[in-house]
Amino acid sequence: MKRVVKIGAAVAAVAVLSLSSGCKKKDAVVQKPADDGTIRIEGAFRGEDEARFQEIVKIFNEKTGYHVTYEGSPDFEVQIQVETQANTPPDIAVLPQPGTMKRFADAGYIRPMSADVVSAIDSSYAPVWKELGSHNGKVYGIFHRVNAKSFVWYNKKEWEKRGYSVPKTWDELRALEEQMVADGVIPWSVGFESGAATGWPGTDWLEDMVLRTAGPEIYDKWVNHEIAFDDPAIVNALKYCGEIFLNDKYVYGGAASIVTMNYGDSVKPLFENPPRAMMNRQGNFITAFMQQEVQANLEENVGVFALPGVDPRWGTPVLGGGDQFVAFTDKPGVDEFMKFLTTWEACAPWARSGGALFPHKNQNFDDYGNSLERDIAKVLVGATVFRFDASDLMPTEVGSGSFWTGMVNYVSGAETAESALKFIEESWAR
């Protein structure tokens, strides 16, 4: 889900200057503050997330004798740009955007991981996570907590009563949709409404379908604008979405309701009595929007499965996001903390508390607090293709602007797949 960060005008102005400079480094080496024995970590974890991460820090400190501290900020994305420009970065930062890692690496602000840390990454993660943390052949980032969006939620009791089985392929999903229509029920509940951000759930649908129909290489070229936004591969992916969106038999309330239904409310029709729809595609955060009586016993009431793949070459891709840790200094203890993050010991307490997923190969799935998170974590670990949310990686005027609008225009019937994508393409600055 898109996150809005509010910043003060003065700080924002400094950040704009920092960003517009391309993070160009003023000096050959980052100036290091006096070593007081403290390893400073900064990031965007706050509230419950910060409390849970502090528990991880506490385990490391007690185990090693180092003094690691963590400070979370609501303006972290701005703060870290300002600090690097001032040559006063923390020892470690937790970056939610992969593009920031690449800019910092190009500027020489962050250092590549040591051979020992890279070896730990190789042992603990599937290759895709090492690739996502690498730039120009060097490993800079370690992933810890991640989130995933490519999931379909359903009413477990209703499906059991009707004898529906979880589809493993796109053809099986199509057959299930037809079976549901024949049974007199609506397959999908879909909602794009999100106030000023209306349309973002549609971007996630298209991103998922690009990965499934065109594959990760085309996805990456699309994100980087190495192919046009209205490339035939993207048009084809949007038409897959349209098979659902534009079929009034498939969508609760018909296509016209998609733009007016709030994304959080869109999961609720599945659990009404009787259910108004059978499926809802959304990220792992959607359980917080379910009715209270449903949340009271998620394992008994809710089922979830990965949105099936289309082309077997790419298996079942996963779309999501994640936080990667990068090192600005080589202070004693920094490498040790990075290696610690690759272990399940650094994840298990948070997994038990709930609300977080981890990509580690060697994790104990039983540590997750409920079967839903266990199932999602298994899909995540088994994914050979994982990609970050495309709209979050695109220029703001596209990813948080014309892309949202274009998806709204498409589902409302105002534009065809071709014209909607052409509209977005024309908004991308040349």
C-alpha positions, 0 to 999 in steps of 0.5 A: 500500500502506498505510504504518504509522508508529510514533511515540513517545508524547510526540510522538504526544500533541503531534500529537493536540493539533495535529491536533485543533485543525484546524491553527488558526494562532496568528499571522497570519503564519508566523514565519520563521527567520533567512535563512541562505541555506539552503532546507530541505525536509522529507518522508518520503523515507528510505533509497533514496528519500532517496538518489535525491531527494538526487541531484535536489537536488544537480542543482538546487544545482549548476545554480542556486547555491542551497543546498537541503537535504533531511531525511527522517523516519520520523515526518514526518506528526507532525513537520510538524504539530508544526512548523507549530504552533510556527511553525517549518516548513521552507521546503518540505514533501513531503506524502503526504496531500492532506488535509494540504495542504488543512488547511494551506491553510485555516490559512494556513500554506502559500502559493499557487504564484506565477503563474510556477510555475502556468504551469509546471504547466500546461505540464508536467501534465495538468489532473487533477494541477493540480486535485489540487494545488488548494484553493478555487481556488488552486494549492498543490501540485506533484506529483513522484513518484507510485505507481499501483495499477490494474494487472493483472499476468500471465505473459508467456510463458504468455500468448504460448503460449496466444494471449491478448490484453490486454483493453482493455474490461471486456467484453473482460476478461469474455470473456477470463475465460470463455476461460481457464475453458474452457481449464481455467485459473484467471483470477485469484489474489487475496489480502487477507491482511496481518496486522493490516491484512488486507482492505486489498487489497480496498478497492483493488479496490472503489475501482477499481470505483467509479471505473470504474462510478460515476465520479470525482464519485461517488468524491469524494462517497463519500470525503467522506461526502457520500453514504452508504457503502452508496449504490446506486452503491457497492453496484453497484461491489462487485457488480462485484468480487463477479463475480470474488471469489465465483466459485470458477471465477475465483479460485485456491483459490476465494473461501475462499482470498482472506482467507487468501492474503497479498497479496504471495504472491498474485502467485506462482501466476502464475509457478509451473510450471505457472501456477496462475492467469493474472492478479493486480491490484495496484500497481506495487510488486508486482514486489518480491514475485515469485520471484527468478528472475522478478525477474531478467528482468522484461521477459522474464517479466512483462506488465502492463496497466491494469485496463480501464474500464467506462464509456467516459465516464471512460476508464481511471481510475488509482488511486494516491498521490503526494507533493506539494511545498508552500511555507511561505515565499517565500524566494529559491530556493523558487519556482525549486525548485518550477519545477524539479520540473515539469521532466523534468530533476528526474525522469529520474535517479530514473526511471533508478534505478527504483522511481518513476513521474512524471506529467509530460507531457513526460517521456522514457519511454526513461529508465525502467529497464525496459519495465514501468515505461515502460508503467505511466508511459504509462498514468499520463500518459494517464489523464484520471481519477486519484484517491488511495486512498479508504481513506487519505483516510477517517477512520482508524476507517473507512479502516483499520478497518471498510472492511478488515473489511467487505471480508473479511466480503463475500468470506468470504460472511458478508455480502452487498454491501448488508450489508457496506457498511451495516456500514461506513456505521454505523461512520462517526462522525456 
